[in-house]
């Protein structure tokens, strides 16, 4: 029994580490890929690839799709979690360094807390409110260079749209999670959103502009296979096994990894404003993800002492 428990803990730690590291690497990888491809086509092809691979794995459970009953859910989640998140994200990376962009996008956990409070009637503690205010200050610090012309204002706007759309999509998924098969929802949101983005790419961009060389194919496979199909599946598996809170508490490492890789390998600048905003956003994400558990735990200890 002890060996099994230790094995389960090691496996969980491995899954969490994989998701966080891969998501952190995705930002500079996607930024690098844009030298060889138009943004919409890249976003569409990689998400479509990931969705198709996951769907092939789920074929034996195809009856759980229940398309007639749940098609609206698949389309709404596909729009926010794929079209907005992947599409706007990839376009935004053309205007801003990947590290800076990821810092703004990872205001998402803070926004999820707000949407869950308003829409799902989840609790809002003092520490959560403090976290939200600190997160706002963090984004303001990051955006400060944008108002002085040092950073693209368009890039900041696209990063905020990405963050808001992703947050809304996550909360909507949580609200409808009991109505659909989770893994099919992940697969179909990627397929539907990927088809939309690829179609938009064919209309707005030229497929001949894609340079089908080894670096581009490697980035495409990294994003579609490791970033979408594998990482998202592991994330859903962790949520199903009751480890979602652990994953949420570690996602603040994603922008740190993205900033580090962008600075070391892509020559992206690391300014004081970025450092200031990054620290504030990390504190914000920590406070908004952990206060309820800590507060409950303290109350229990106090009750036991009395």
Secondary structure, 3 states (H helix, E strand, C coil): CHHHHHHHHHHHHHHHHHHHHHHHHHHHHHHHHCCCCCHHHHHHHHHHHHHHHHHHHHHHHHHHHCHHHHHHHHHHHHHHHHHHHHHHHHHHCCCCCHHHHHHHHCCHHHHHHHHHHHHCCCCCCHHHHHHHHHHHHHHHHHHHHHHCCCCCHHHHHHHHHHHHHHHHHHHHHHHCCCCCCHHHHHHHHHHHHHHHHHHHHHHHCCHHHCCCCHHHHHHHHHHHHHHHHHHHHHHHHHHHCCCHHHHHHHCCHHHHHHHHHHHHHCCCCCCHHHHHHHHHHHHHHHHHHHHHHHHHHHHHHHHHHC
